[in-house]
Every structure is written in structure tokens, then in C-alpha cells.
């Protein structure tokens, strides 16, 4: 066995080195794919946060407007709130 290893030592080391290089190549390829996935997910998350902010702003405007309407014209404000509670679900 020792003679065989000594005889093929360069070939064994060469095969080992090539194997390590192949493994490193595929790992780098997988890491690049994962990094790209992270970028896509980050873009989606940012887009959803922007949409949520816009929707929240619109909702707040409606709430402020409803409060103002209740102060200015309580009867209409009450009717609007009643209608919204029963007809929009």
C-alpha cells in the first residue's frame, strides 16, 4: 500500500486539488445565486413597505376627514359612520 501511495502520490494530490477546486466553484456559484435572491427579496420588501406607507397615509387622511365631518356636521358624520359599518363589509 505504501509503495502504491508513493508511486501515485502526485496523481492523488492532483485529484484532491482538482476536487477542492470543483467544490469551491460550485459553492461560489451557489453563493452568487443566494446573493441574487437576497437582492430580489430586498427589493420586494422595500416595495411592500412603500405601498404600506402610502396606504397608511390614505387611511389617516380618511380618519382625519371623518373626524372633521363629525365635528362640522355630526348628523351626516353619524350617518356616514353607520352606513360604513353596515354596508361595506
C-alpha positions, 0 to 999 in steps of 0.5 A: 500500500505504501509503495502504491501511495508513493508511486501515485502520490502526485496523481492523488494530490492532483485529484484532491486539488482538482476536487477542492477546486470543483467544490469551491466553484460550485459553492461560489456559484451557489453563493452568487445565486443566494446573493441574487435572491437576497437582492430580489427579496430586498427589493420586494420588501422595500416595495411592500413597505412603500405601498404600506406607507402610502396606504397608511397615509390614505387611511389617516387622511380618511380618519382625519376627514371623518373626524372633521365631518363629525365635528362640522356636521355630526348628523351626516358624520353619524350617518356616514359612520353607520352606513360604513359599518353596515354596508361595506363589509 
